[in-house]
Amino acid sequence: MVTVAYDKRFEQGIKKIKDQGLKEKVKKQIKKIVENPETGKPMRFIRKDTREVYVPPFRLSYAYLKEEDKIIFLELYHKDEQ
């Protein structure tokens, strides 16, 4: 069973979203990631060992620690603020 943790920046990003439809899309992506943690695009360079999923217009960044079987949701940020 995969353990899930949330970073403080991720929780703050979720709280800022007012649109309920967008929140539902984010929840669906989180469920997909929990079911298959390697579904996101692997990042390179400074963001190595993290993955991202695109939820228009945001990106959901997370880390999957395979040895610990743990997912840490790091950040939900706008694509233009990268």
N, C-alpha and C positions, 0 to 999 in steps of 0.2 A: 504494500500500500504506500502510495506516494504521500509524503508529508508536505504541506503547503505553508509558506510563511510570506508575510507582506512587509515590505520596507515602508518606512514612514513617508517617503516621497510618493510611493505608489498610493497610499491611503489618502494623502492630500490631493493628488491628482484626481482620484475618484470623487472626492467630496466636491470638487470644483465643477463637475459636470452637472448641469441642470436638466438637460434633455433626457427624458426617461427612455426614449427609443435607443439612444446612444449607449446608455447604461446597460440596456438589455443586450446589445451587441457585444459589449465588453464582457458581460457575464457569460455569454455563449462561447466567446474565445477562451475565457479562463477554463470553462468546462472541457473544451477541446484539448487545451494544453495539459490539463490534469490527466485526461485519458491517454494522450500521446505526447509526452514531454519533448520529444525531438521534432515536433511539427514546425516550429518557428525557424526563421532564417538565421543561421549561425553568423555571428558578427566577427570582424577581424580587427587587428591592430589593438588599439587601446580598449576596445570593448570585447576582447577575446574572452571566450568561455561564457558568453551571454548569447541569448537568442532574442529575436524580435518577431512580433506578429503585427501586421498592419490592420488597424481598425479605423477606416477613414473618418476624420483627418488625423487621427492619433496613431502613435506607435506604442505597443505594449512591450516593455523590455523585461526579460526574466532570465534567471540563471537556473540551470538544471544540474544538480550535483548528483551524478550517476552513482558514485560510491555510497552516498548516504541515502539515496532514493528520495531526494528533497528538491522541491521547486521553490525558489524565492522570487516573488514578483517585485521587480526593482523600481520601475517607473512607468508612468503613463504620461507621455508628453506629445505636444503638437509637432507635426512633421517639420514645420518651418522653424521651430526653436531648437533644432538639433545642434 
